[in-house]
Structures are given as structure tokens and as C-alpha cells.
Amino acid sequence: MDTDTVYENFDLFIGYGPKGYQARVLYSPAGNARDDFALPLDQEAIANVLWSSMGASRQLGVADPGSEPFDVEALGRSLYDAVFGGPVGAKLRDNLIIAGERGIGLRIRLRVADDLPALADLPWEYLCSPQGDTLARSSRTPLVRYLEVGCGEPLTSVRPPLRVLAVLSDPKDVTRLEVEKEWQRLREVTSPLEERGLLRLERLANPTPARLRSQLRQPVHVLHFVGHGFFDSAQNVGGLIFENKAGNSRVITAAELAELLADSRSLRLVFLNACEGAASGRSDSFAGVAQSLVQRCLPAVLAMQFPISDPGAIALSREFYRALTDAYPIDAALSEARKAIREEGGPLEWGTPVLFSRSDDNRLIDMPEGDARPVIERQPWEPETVLIEGGAFLMGSQPGDGIPDHETPQHEVSLPDYRIGRYPVTNREYWEFVRREQNSPDQPLDAGWFNREPPRDRLDHPVTGVDWRDAVRYCRWLSAVTGRRYRLPSEAEWEKAASWDRDGAPPASAEKPAEQKRTYPWGEAPPDATRCNVASGGAMAVNAHPSGASACGVEDLLGNVQEWTRTLWAPYPTNAVAAERNIDDAARLTPQDRLVQRGGSYRSVPGELRCTARGSAAPDSKIAWRGFRVAVEV
């Protein structure tokens, strides 16, 4: 194990003492110590500090309009001087020397007595030494709010991939949040980790408590919640806002949430991107959401003690998950993220996240010895892809009115893990191929290209007017320049990405495939202009219909443009089970061969669109309503 991610613990307890408050070092490699101290602020001033900090965070450095900017470093220094001004500080310095000599880190595990909730509510994350060193912002001295609750084994690490379940709650009857934008950002920051096989991100459709309870029967390591939180100081209770079946708000108290999550043996961490997730009562240290979850034996909770801006939230998620998959412990990963928040968010926001844990080492991921997973960063012009888990699924349609014979019979198909393009290949992405490849084909036909350049107002539109051979050549070029194994998807891979309802679906097996199958990528509601581009006059941007995404997070599957696959046209079931029907070499084509195309186009009428609909085209066909998306072999 890399010594850069190994830590000794410095256990600091703050409680009452004979002269007021007392700081006690309960454990450290250099021994124990204790010291009495007085807070530099009285109770009323503490409340003002909290209000000022929250206001400053909202305004990115400006507290109440007309007031002076809040000096959070002065607060951090005053807290540091109070607690570490005597023997406790000397012991901290001794331990830092020992850790430095060993080439390891020193974890500060802060515990505040249960009968001092007002002190627990202080922003200890801003602790700052006289030399200007902020403990929590350095991965050498991460700070964690340690809660000793007697729950047995606090945390066991998992082998990658880290399974992250995103719960984005946006009830119709409360202030609306930009959850689709949040989801897009979360996908963007985790996509490189998915491509390396280190992380798998899923989204909970219809974020009701019942759906969450069902999903937690499957392995979930991290629950990432985005939505509204609250803390009612009058009732001394906190909680989160979920949705009910009608899409309106469903209040879940901290105690109810703890009970909901308690039986998930795989859950290691809850990431709460919600206001007041870290708040606690002045009379009960465990009244807040984060504290209550850890008290009920959840290993760790990351929550926000103040509001956080969009840039700060993006930086937090990106660097936190990157550091986790680099085998950093949770608290050290948070320290790495604090640096990014300080650079990209507001000047005070780096102290907004708070980690509550009952773990000794906070190690979430255990990378295998000698792990040699390739680190291949996705290029700006490279298509974004989504991981589709392998296993059995049901392909095709049951016979019925309006169902053509070539879509039947419904049959079981088993696929390995693979990745598929989140969107069809765009003009922007294909342009890089045309620009850089000396032997690239002519510019696409019927797509507004001129002088081998795409129209600048349609860079995010799907590339069209390319034949099957062009699409295959693009995939080969992309494989050569990125080191990944790109190709066209088979029609089975395309249909699984479109129709498989993995949210709440029972596990599939070779004997019994998952029965849940969607008629349309988004569910059972018929196609309309809010979910796909259908019965219109032309193509649109590939990301114009996020509400039409499949359960796997793949978008723009129906309407807009037809899509080439690598599968030769044939009736079922032969076409699905014969691997030789999937080809990537034009030399294997005969004059009679046709390739399967999927998804319909903007010319289609709603009744023609469904996940199982299929058609065919000659490989040299170039039309204005057909494009393609890529697949990647895992």
C-alpha cells in the first residue's frame, strides 16, 4: 500500500472540564495530553458566526449586504489557539514530526461530547494554525468528525468498481432544483472513472422511499443524494425531501431515513448534497441527518454545513470521487476535494463539506495489488460512453397488433459488460476524424458540411449522411488514437441499452432473465416532443431531450436519426444468437447483405417508435436522417 495513503490517528475529545471546556488527546503515537480552555466566542457569538458563515458561503465571500466580509481564517486561528495553545498543541506537533519521519499522514479524529451540541455545530473544518496551515485542507492531516457509537465493524473496503447510486429528488410542490443539470455534471465527473472500470454510476428513477428501499436490495456502496434538506430547530429534527408517487414532496426525517438505510449491508457512504445535512440541534448532537445516520451504524456520511455554489459542488464531486478511486481514504479524498473547491468555488466553501465517520481508517476502496488499470483520459472530441452491465435480457417483442413479424419472437440474449455511446456521434466528434485522418472519407452528405467542415451552429447535432463503411472507419480510427476498443454496437447491445429497466429489476440469470423491459427508453408513456425528436422537419442537438433517457442513462435513442449497427439483417432468433452475424469488416459483405438500423428518425411518426423496432439498409446508403453511435468493448 502506498505510504501516501497510510495514516496514524490523532484522537481529540472536547468536553467539559473543571475550568470550562477541556481538550483531551485520547490516543496518538506520541502519547496523550489534556488542557483546559475557553472558547473565544460566547453562545450568542457562536450563533452569529454560524449565520455569518452561511451568508458568506451563499454570497461567495460576502455576508449580509452592507457588512464586512467574514474572516473565516481569523475564526479558524482563534479556535486553533484555544484548543491547541498548550499541551494538546505540543502533542499535535510531536505527532506531525513522527508522521513526517515515517512518510505517512496524521488523521485528526475530532469528538465533541454529546452534551455539547453547540460546540459540535461549530465549523471546526476551518481550524488554522498560526503559520496559516489549515488541517482539513491537507491530505496529510485530514479532519473527520468521529462518532463512537458501538456498532461493531465500522467500515470494510470494497474492490472496484465502486457502485454509486444517485438519488436526485425534485418534487413539484417545493422550490425546483436543476436536477437534470446536476445529473449531467455528476455523469461528466464520473465518466472517466467508469471507463477505467473503477466506478459505476446509476440513477434512481422516481426517487420515492419505496424505490430506494427496492434498489438497496442490490449492491450499493455510495448513496449520492441531491435535493432539499431541512433542520427544524423548534422540533429538534432534521431530514430530507423525497418524492411521492405523484411527484410531490415526501418528508423523510433523519430517523426514518436511518431505518430505511439500516439493512443495506453493502452501503458504505452517504453523500448528502443538500442544505442543512450536517446541521444538528442545540440540545441533541445526534438530531441532524448525518449524525443520526452514523448513530444508526452507517459507516460514514459526507454532508454540507452551509450552502455550496454550483462550481464548488462540481469541484467537490469530481475531485472526491477521483481521489477515492485512487485508493485515498474518504477523509483524505475530501481534503483533496477541498483544494479544488477553494480554487473553483467561493473562498469559504472549502470548509462546507463535513465528514462524519465511525471508521478507524475510512478506507473505502481496496485496489488489488499490482493493479494496472489503464488511465486513459477521454478527449474533448471523444464520445462519452455509458457502462451497461452484462447478463441476460429479453430481446424483441411479443406478437400483437401492429407488431411486425421480424420483431418476434421475444427471446433471451446474454451479453457481457460493454459500453455504448451516451449520444449518437456528433458533427463535432466526426469532424476530428475528417480533419486528422489523411485517408478519411469525403465529408458527410446532406448534413450541411462545406469544405470538409460542419456547420458551426450544428456541432452538437448528430452527424448524418454517412454510410456503414464510414461509421466503421471512424470507429477504427477512434480506437487507434485513444487506445480503447471502439466499434459499432450490435443490435442486441443497442436494444438492451434502450429497453432494459435495471432500476428495481430482479437479478438476471441464464435460467431466468430480468422480466422488466421498457416499451420506450423512458418508460411506457407514448413518444412526444418532450422526450424525443419525432415527426419534425430535421435533426436536433443530441442532448436536447434528457427526459427521454433510458434507465441506463443513454439518450437520444428514439427519433432524431436512425442508427447503424454491426448486425447483418436476418429474422429472429437466428440474428440474436449467431455471433457471426455481427461484423466489422466490409470485406465480409456480399451484394445481398443489409445492416440493421435502429431508433427511427425525426421523419418517423410516434406509432413507429419503440425500443424493439428494427429496420435495415444497404451498407452504402447515405441519407440525411441516419447516423450512428459507438460501442466500446470492456
N, C-alpha and C positions, 0 to 999 in steps of 0.2 A: 504493500500500500504506500502511496506517495506520502512522504512526511509533511508535505504542504497541506494535507487534509487530515492530519492527526492532531488531536488536541488533548491537553490536560484540563481538568475542571477547576475553576475557582468559585467555590460556593459561598455566596454572600447572603446573609439573612439580616433583614431590617425589622426590628420590633421595638417594643417599649424597653426602656432601661431605667435605672434609678434616678437619672437626671433628665429624663425626657425620652429621647429615642436612642437606640443603640444599634450599631452595625457590628455583626459578628461574622468572621470568616470561619465557616463550619468545616471546610475541607480545602486544602491546597497542597501541592507538592512541597511548599516551603513551610508548612505548618499553619496554625490557627492564630487568630488575633481578635480583639474586640475594642470598641471605642464608643463612648457616648458622644452624641452630637445634637445640635439643634438645627431645625430647618431654617434656611434663610428667609422663608415666607411663612406667614400665618395662614390660617384656614381660608380667610376671605381672599387673601392674595393668591392662594393656590387656585381658587375658583377663577379669579381674574386672569391668571396665567393660562389656564385651560381655555378660557374664552378667547383670549388674545391669540393663542397659538392656532386655534381653529379658524379664527377670522383671517389670520395671516396666511394660513395654508390656502384658504379659499381664494384669496386675492393674490397669491403668489408673491408674498413678501410685504403686503400692505395690510395692516389690521383694520380696525374700524376707520372709515373715511375721516380724515382730519386728525388722526392720531399719528404718533411717531411709529416708524417700522419697529416691529418687535425684535429684540435682540435675543435670539434663541441661544446663541453661544454664551451670552452672559448668564442665562439660566443654567445651561449645562455646566459652566465653570462653578457657579455657586453651589449646585448640587454636588459636584465633584469635591469641592473644598470642604463641604460639610461632612461627607461620608468618608473621603479618603485623605483628610487633612492630617491624620495622626497615624497610629499603629496599623490601622487597616490599609492605608495607602502605602506604608512602608512594606507591608506583606505583599501587596499587589506588585510593587516594583521588584521585589525579590523573585516572585514567580515569573515575571516577564523576563528576567535575566536567565532563569533556569530554562524556560521555554525556548528562548533565543539560542542558548547553547546547544539544546537538543535538536534545533531546527524544526520545532513544532509550534502549534498555536496554543493560546490560552483562552478557554471559553469562560465568559463571565455568566454564571447562573445566578440570577437575582431572584430572591424570595422575599416577599413582604408578608408580615404577619397577617393572618386572616382578619384580625380585629383592627386593622389599619387600612381599610379600603380607600380612604382619601389619599394616602401615600401611594397605594398601588396604582391610583389613577394618574399620578404624575408622569410626565413624559421622560422617563429615565433614559430613553434611547439617545437623548441629546447630551449625556454625560461627556464632559470635555475637560481634559487635563490642563494645567496652567501652561503647558507647552503647545496647546492647541490640538492635541490628539483626541479625536472622537472615537471612543472604544467601539461603538456599534457599527461604525462605518469602515472598520478594518477587518478583513477576513482573518487576521492574526488574533484579534480579540473580539470575536462576535459576542453579542449580548442577547440573552434569552431570558424571558420571564419563566422561571422554573416553578412548577406546581407539583408538590409531592402529595399524591392523593392515594397511595397504597393500592394500585391496580395491578400489581404483578408486572409481567414483562411489558415495558413501556413501548418499545419500538424494535421491530426486526426489519432489516433491509430486504429489498427485493431485487431480483435480476431484471435487467431491461427486457422488454420495453416497459416504461413507466406508464400505467394506464390512467389517463386524466379524463374525468367526466365533467363537462361544462354544463352548469345549470344557469341559464340566463332567464330571469324572471322579469316580465314587463306587463303587469296587469293593466287592463284598460281603464280602471277606475281610480288610478293614482297617477302622480306625475310620471309621464312617459320617459323612458330611457332609450338611448340609441343602442339597443342591444345587438342589432344586426351589425352595426359598426364595431361594437365590442367583439362580437364573434369573429368578424373578418380579421380584426387585429390579432386576436388570440391565435387564429389559424396561421396567420403570417409569421408570428414569432415562434411558433412551434413546428412549422412545416420543415425547416432544415433538420430538426431533431427526429421527426417522423421518417424522413428519407434515410437517415442513418440507422433506423431501427431501434432508436433509444427511447422513443415516446410514442404513445398512441392517444390521440385526442378524439373524444366522442362528444356529441351534444345530446342532452336530454330533450326530446321533443315533448311539448306540452308539459311544462315544469310544474306539475302538481305533486303534492307529497306522495300520493299513491304511485305515480310513475317513478318517482325517485326510489321508493321502497322496492318496487319491482326490479329496477335496474341494479340496485345494490346486491341483488342475489348473484350477479355476475361479478368477477374480479374488478374492483376499482381501487386504485391506490391513492389518488388525489381527487377530491371533490372541489371544483373551482366554481364558486358562486358569484354571479354578477347580478345585482339587484338592490332593492331597498332594504335597509336595516333600521332598527329603532332601539332606543332605550328610554323607557318611561320611568323617570326618577320618582314620580309620585307612587307608582305601584312597585318600584324597585324590580323591574323585569325588562329584559331585552328580548329581541327576536328578529326574524327575517320575514319578508313578504314574498310568499309563493303565489301561484295562480290556482284558481279552482277550475272545474271542468268548463265553465262558461268563459274563462279568460279574465275573470275579475280577481280581486285580491283575496288571498287566504293567509291570515296572520298565523305564523308558527312561532310560539315562544321558544326561548332558549331550552327550556326543559323538554318541550315537545320535540324539538329538533334533536336533542341529545338522545331521546328514546328512539327516534326514527333511525339514527345512525348507529346505535349501540351494538346491533347484532351483525354489523358488517365486519367480518374478521380480516378482510383484505385492506380496509381503509386505513391509511397511514397519516394523511394530512388533509385538513380542510383549509382552503384558500378563500377568504371572505373579502371580496371586493365590494363592500357595502358599508355605508356610513354607520358609525357607532358600533361596528362589530367588536371593537376592543373596549368599549365603554363598560364601566361597572358601577354598582351602586355605592353610595357613601356609607351604607350600613351593611353591605354584604359584598365581599370581594368576589364571590362566585355568581353574582346575579347577571353579569354580562354574557353575551352569546359565546365568545371564545372561551372564557373561563369556565362556563358551565359545561361546554363540550369536553374540555380536558378533565374536569372534575368527574365526568361520567366515563372516564377511561379512554377517550380518544387520544392517540399519542401526541398529536401536535396540531395547532391551529395558527394560521397566519391571518391577522385581521388589521383593520385600519383604525387608528385612534383619532384621526382627523380626515376631512375630505382630501381627495387627491385629484389632480388635474389629469386630463387625457394623456399628455406627454409623459407625465410621471407614471401613470398606470401602465402605459405601453412599455416604458423602460423597466419597470418592476417585473412584469411578466416575462419579458424577453430575457433579461439577464438572470433572473431567478431560475427559470427552467433550464437555461443553458448551463448554469453552474451546477444545478442538480445532476444533470446528465454528464457532467464532467466529474462526477463522484464526490462533489463537495457535500458536506453535511448541510442540513436545512438552514441552520443559523449562519454558517459561513456563506452559503449561497445568497442569503438575504443581505449579508454585508456587501457582497459583490454587487447586488442589485442596488443598494443604497448609493453607491458611487455613480451608477448610471442615472439614477433618479436626480441626483444633485446636478449632473451635467445637463439633463434634458428636461427636467421638471422645474418646479419652483425652488427657490433657495432653502426653504424649510421642509420641503416634502420628503426628504430622505429619511426623516425621523417618523414619518406617518405609519409605516408598517410596524406591527408588533408581533413577535413570535412568542406564543405560549406553548410550553412543552413539558412533558414529564419524562423525557428520554435522557439517558446518560450521555449518548454521543450524537443524537439527531441524525444518524446516517440513514438515508432513505434508499439510496441505490447502491448495490454492491456489484461493481463491474468485475466480470471474470478476469482472472489472472491472464496476462498476455493478450487481452482484448485488442484486436486490431481492426476495429470497425473503421471503414474509410471515412474520412472527414472531407466531404465534397460539398462545398457551399453552392447553393443554387444561384445561377447567374441571373442578372436582371431580365434578360431576354429568354430565359428558360421557363417552360410551362410549369406551373405549380401542380403538384400531384397529391392524391389522397390515397392512403393505405386502405385496402379492402382485405379484411381477414378471410383466410381460406376456410374451406368447409363446403358442406353440401347446401344447395338451394334448389328451389323448384323453378324450372325454366319453361316458358311457353304458357299457353292459355288452355283452359278447359273449353271444350266445344260449346258453342252457344250462338244465339242470334248475333249476326254481324261479325262473328269471328271467322276469318278465312281459314281454310284447312291447313295452310302452311304455317300457322301459328300453333297448331296442335300436333300431337297430344302433349299435355303437360308432363314433364319428366324430370327426374333428378339429375343434377350435374354437380360434380365435386371439383373445386378449383383450389389451387394453392394460394398463399398470400400473393398479392400483386398490388401495384399502384396504378392509378388511372388519372388522367388529366382532370383537374377541377373544372376546367372550362375547355371548349374547343380551342385549337391553336389559333392565335390572333394574327392579324396583319403585322403587328409589331414583332412578334416572335418569328414569323416566317420571313420577314424582311432581313433579319440577321443571317438566315440561311442564304438567301438570294445575294446578299451583299458580300458575304465572306467566302462562299463556296465557288471556286473557279469554274467548276463543271455543273453549277446549279442550273435548273431548268429555266425556261423563259418565265417572265413574270406571270402571275396568275391571270387568267382570263376573266372577263365580266366582273371584275372586282374593283374597278376604279383606279387601278395601278397605272402609272405613267413613268416611262423611262426607268423601269425596274425599281420604282419607289411607290409605296402605298399612299393613299390619300391621308393627309395628316389629321383630318377630322374623324378618321375611322381606324385609328391604330388599334383600338380595343374591340373592333368588330372581328368576327371570325374570318379567317382567310377562306376564300371560295374560288371556284374556277380552277381547281387543282384536280388532276386525275389520281387514280390509285397509285400509280408508279411515282408521281411527285411526292405523295404522302409518305411512301416507303423510303424514298431517298432522303427526305427531311429527317425521318427517324434515324436512319443510318448515320447521317451527318451529326445529329444531335448526340448520338452515342459516342461518336469519335471525339467530339470536343468536350464532353462532360465526364466521360468515364462511367456513365450509367448505361444500362441496357434498355434503350428505348425501342419501341415498335408500336404498331397499331394494335388496339385491343381486339380480342376475339369478340364475336357477338355474345357469347356467354358471359364474358367479363363485362361487356357493356351493360347487358341486362341485369346482372347481379348488382352492379353499382347503381342502377336506376331503380330497381324494384325491391331489393332486399330490405325488409323492415327489421333492422337489427335492434332497434330500441324496444326493449322488453321482449324480444323474441326468445323462445326457448332455445337451448343449445342445439345445434345441428349435429347430426352424426350420419355415418354412412347408412345406417339402418333407418333412421328417421330424420329427414331434412327438416329445417325450420319451416313451419307452415305459414308464417306470416309473410305475405307478399303484397306489395302495393300495386294498385292499378296504374297510378301515376307516381312519379318520384316523390311528390309532396303528400300523397295520401289518396283519398277517394273522391275529393271534390273535383268536378269536371274542369278541364282546362279553361282558363280565361286570361285576359290581358295582364292580370296582376302576377301570374305565375309563369307565363311563357309568351313568346312572340309567335302568335298564330293568326292566320287569315289577315296578314298585313301586306304592306307594299314593299318590304325589304328587310334586310338583316339589321339587327341592333347590337349594341355592345354585349359581350358575353356575360358581364356581371350585372345586367340590367334587371334581373328577376331573382334576387336572393331568396324570396319566399317560395320559389319553385325548386329549391334544392332537394336532393334525395336524403334519406335518413343517414347516408354515409357522408353527406356534405358535398356531393358532386352537383354542379349547377349547369343550367342551360342544356339539359338532356332532351327535352321535347320542344319542338318548334325551332325557330331561328334558322338552323341549317341542318340538312341531313349529314350523317357522318359515316365515312368509310370504316370498315372493319377489315381484319385479316382473314376472314372466314369465307370460303367458297360457298356459293348458294347451293343448297340441297334441302330436300324435305327433312322434317324431324322423323325419328330421333337420330338418324344417321349423322346428321350435321353436328349434333351436340357431342356425340361420344367418339367420333373419329378424329383423332388429333391431326391426321394428315390433311384434313380439310382446312386447317389454319396454315397459311403460307406467308412468307415474307420475301419470296424470291420471284420476280416477274418472269424469270426463265422457265418456271414451272407452269405458267399459264398456257392454256390451249385456246384456240379461237372461240370455242364454245363457252368458256368459263365466264361466270359473272361473280361479283363480290357482293356480300351482304352489306347493305347500308341500313342505319338505324336512326330513329329520332324524329323523322318528319322534318318539316321546314316551315318558314313563315308563310308559304303558299298553302299549307295544309289547313283543313277545317278541323275543329275540335274533335269531331267524331272519329277522325283518322288517327288520333294520337293516343298512345298508351305505351307502357313500358315493353310490352310483348310484341308490338307491331314491327314488322320487318319487311324489307324490300330488297331489290338487287339492282345492280347497274354494271355495264361493261367497264372494264378497268381503264379504258382510255376516255371515259366520259368526263367532260369538263363543263359544269353548269354553275350558274350564279347562286344556287341555293344548296350546294353541297360543300362541306369541308371535312374536318376530321379532328379527333383528339388523340392524345398519345397514351400509351401504357408503358409501365416500367416493370421489368422482371425483378423480383426480390430474391 
